[in-house]
Amino acid sequence: MRAAWACGILACGLTGASPVLAHDVDVTSVARVFLDEIAEGRYLLSVVDAKVPRITDPRAVLPARCTPVAAEDIGIRVLSGFVFECETPLEAGDVLTLPWSLAGVVVLARWADGSAGSGYFRGGRGVVPVALGDLRANGASLFRVAGTYLRLGTEHILLGIDHLLFVLGLMLLVRGFVPLVKTITAFTLAHSVTLAASALGYIPIHRAPIEAAIALSIVLLAREIVVAGRGPAHLTHRKPWLVAFVFGLLHGLGFAGALGDIGLPESAIPSALLFFNLGVEAGQLAFVLVLLLVHRLLLATKRLQLPKLDPFLGYALGALATMWFFDRLPSIWGA
């Protein structure tokens, strides 16, 4: 009867076994770039992610009237990226063509007048076109912001294997539809609170310990799945919604860390935050509904006679999360 859960763990395990963190550019295929206007007509393009290929031909990236310049000649140290100058300042109709085969790029622009803007740009056919008009503080409409951050939130939860595994563990632990709805709702409310508080700067974010703690939360949940039915019921079994709420606060910090990497547009912070969270909830709900549907279909066939799989699934869940936990530990000390 738990074959659907087994499929879920297997799929998550195969997808997420290799990376140390579940939100790196090699998993999400989304890179981060800064564009700084350092003087009139002069700009610095900085690439945040070390795993993104180096840009070897800056001229192919720039509009025709712009040319790269040696950073050393103007006293600037560039670790990854380049400096360029344009005959006239960049305009809303200009496009930077980044030569990467990625799903997309998040660009944060900081202009000389003190304004800033950010945007997500989809890739295709080996390049990522960045429209400068979307990087002005007032350049993005509410509709564009809503669509962009709704999609980013959905993609983040569906690619965030650790968060999905925790939801899967809750589904293994809870018996009955109403208790499951109550538990998932508590998890949703909790991570929504810390996501908003962290994104707005009320709670500081330290990614490495948070990612390690999220993996540990899955290990602890897996243990409760394994020991369920042995001896007296623990608090996790009596009030799973309470445990889901507490751990949901932690997972919300993980979502906020990812949102911090993406950035929020200065002119539409509340809208972007709202729709990113709605995207997370939409992806989470889709994951839950798919597993429930598969489970129901397997039951309807009445052909599959399986032993009680909960302990096995708990061990599989715990083993994968333990591997993640030890992989993430060194990053806490900067190893």
ZIJOHU-V555809 format. One record per helix or strand of 2 or more residues. SS is the DSSP state (helix for helix, strand for strand). FROM is the first residue (numbers start at 1). TO is the last residue. Records with the same first field share a line. If there is no record, write none. Layout:
BEGIN
SS->FROM-TO, FROM-TO
END
This chain:
BEGIN
helix->3-16, 25-28, 58-60, 71-74, 132-135, 142-159, 161-173, 177-199, 207-227, 235-238, 240-262, 266-301, 310-332
strand->30-39, 42-47, 66-69, 81-86, 95-98, 104-110, 116-124, 127-131
END
